Amino acid sequence: MGNLQSSVSTYRGRFAPSPTGPLHFGSLVAAVGSYLDARFHHGKWLVRIEDVDSYRQMPGADSKILKTLEKLGMEWDEDIIYQSQRHEIYQAALDLLDRQGLIYHCTCSRKEIADSNIIGISGPIYPGTCRNQISTEKQSVLRIRTHNHPIEFHDILKGSMSQRLNSDIGDFVLRRADGIFSYQLAVVVDDAAQHITYIVRGADLLDSTPRQVYLQHVLNYAIPRFMHLPVVTNAMGEKLSKQTYASPIDSSNAVSQLVAALQFLGQDPPGELLRSNISLFWQWAITHWQIEKIPNKLSIQEHSAIRSNL
């Protein structure tokens, strides 16, 4: 990728925002990184709306996100898919896992799980209480059985990664008690259905990747390549999000926002690019995309310096 890999035979990337609010600078960085990598390699760039969790959605946020991408000059290939319209496909994948004996019902509460005092990399680990019990209670979650063999993958920026699911994460949920399919299942099924070969996204999802690789293995899906970009944080070191009151992208100042995203990604845009139009911006950015310049992480001070230029 970038100057590290001059050609890719089949490149299909994607940007998959959740419509919980308008596009902010953190999500813009992920969009720009995935878009540039796809276009640099003359690949396809798809957009998917990850609205599988209806309780978290903000009405109209999906259309606002798409309009913002259009105003920023980001053109997607193929039709946009919405996870809210794909429940039957997720259920089919769940049924396949069930036939392999990998799925079981769990009625444990969050308090019961927390009381087990087994802590992993993301918090309390489910202790396996219901693993060998037979239950079809409607108000139960569906979990997948994990093992403790290392799940390994190579991240283009971070190198070799490994995680032992059973001890680090535990048996994780694929469908909640209210019937909503988990992000982990939906994203894996959708990436396979869209034949995604490269996943470029924020490093906040790095710990989720082994779970997705595990699902790809047991569902007999191809494993895409991964590149996890540095995450944008606020002055408190918190990831920019709706919960941390991230400001929406000002599309009336599009080139300035795009240049700031390039700078965050370690690229070195010339000063005159700020005075160019969107078309010239993308011509320069695609031609000069170099992933070896992307930092693994930035300090809060560096984040603030970039944000102050907006």
C-alpha positions, 0 to 999 in steps of 0.5 A, a space after each residue: 500500500 502507498 509506496 510500500 506496495 505499488 500495485 494491488 490486483 483486486 482492491 475493494 475497500 469501504 467506509 462504514 459509518 454508524 448513523 448516530 450523528 453527523 460526520 465529525 473529524 474523527 470519522 472524516 480521518 477514517 473516511 479519507 484514509 480508506 478513500 485515498 488507499 482505495 483510489 491510490 490502488 485504482 480500487 473500488 471504494 464502497 459505503 455501508 451504513 451500519 445501522 444494525 442497532 436501531 436504538 443508537 440511530 439518530 433520525 436523518 443522520 445517514 442522509 446527512 453523512 452521505 451529503 457531507 461525503 458528496 460535498 467533500 468530493 468523495 465518490 463511492 462505487 456500487 450501491 450503498 447497503 444498510 445493515 437494517 435491511 439485512 437481518 435475514 442474511 445475518 440470521 442465515 450466518 447465525 444458523 450456519 454457526 449453530 449447525 456447527 455447534 458453536 452457538 449457545 443461549 445465555 441468560 446471565 445478566 451484566 451484573 453476574 458477569 461483572 461479579 465473576 471478577 474475570 477481567 480481559 483486555 476490554 473489561 469483564 469476561 463472560 465466565 462460561 456459565 451457560 456454555 454447557 446448559 441447554 436453554 431456548 429462553 427467548 430473553 437470552 443472548 446468543 454467544 459463540 464458543 471461543 478457544 484459546 489458540 492464538 488468533 493472528 493477523 497482520 496489520 499493515 501499520 502495526 505489524 503482527 497482532 495476536 489475541 487469545 479469545 477465550 482468555 482475553 475476550 471470552 465467548 462473545 455475543 452475536 445476537 442480543 436478547 432484544 433480537 439485534 445482531 451484534 456489530 461483530 457478526 454484521 460487519 463480517 457478513 457484510 464484508 464477505 458479501 461485498 467482497 471487501 479485500 482491504 479494511 482501513 479504519 480507526 485503531 479503536 477497532 483493533 481489539 475487535 479484529 481477532 473476533 472478526 478474523 475468528 468469525 471469518 474462519 468459522 464461516 469460511 470467508 476470505 480474510 481481508 487485509 487490515 490497516 488501523 489508522 490513528 484515532 483522533 482524540 480530544 484534549 482529554 485524550 478521549 476518542 472523538 464521538 457524539 458522546 464526547 461532543 465532537 463538532 460536525 464537519 463544516 462542509 462549507 470549509 471542505 478543503 480546509 477540513 480535508 487538508 487537516 485530515 491529511 496532516 493528521 494522517 502524516 501526509 505533507 500537503 503543500 500550503 497552496 493546497 488550502 487555496 485549491 478546489 476539491 478536485 485539485 485537492 483529491 488529485 494531489 492527495 491520491 497521487 502523493 498518498 504514502 502510508 509509511 508516513 502515517 503515525 501509529 499514534 499522535 500526542 494530544 498536543 499534536 491533535 490539538 495543533 491540527 485541530 487549531 488549524 481548522 
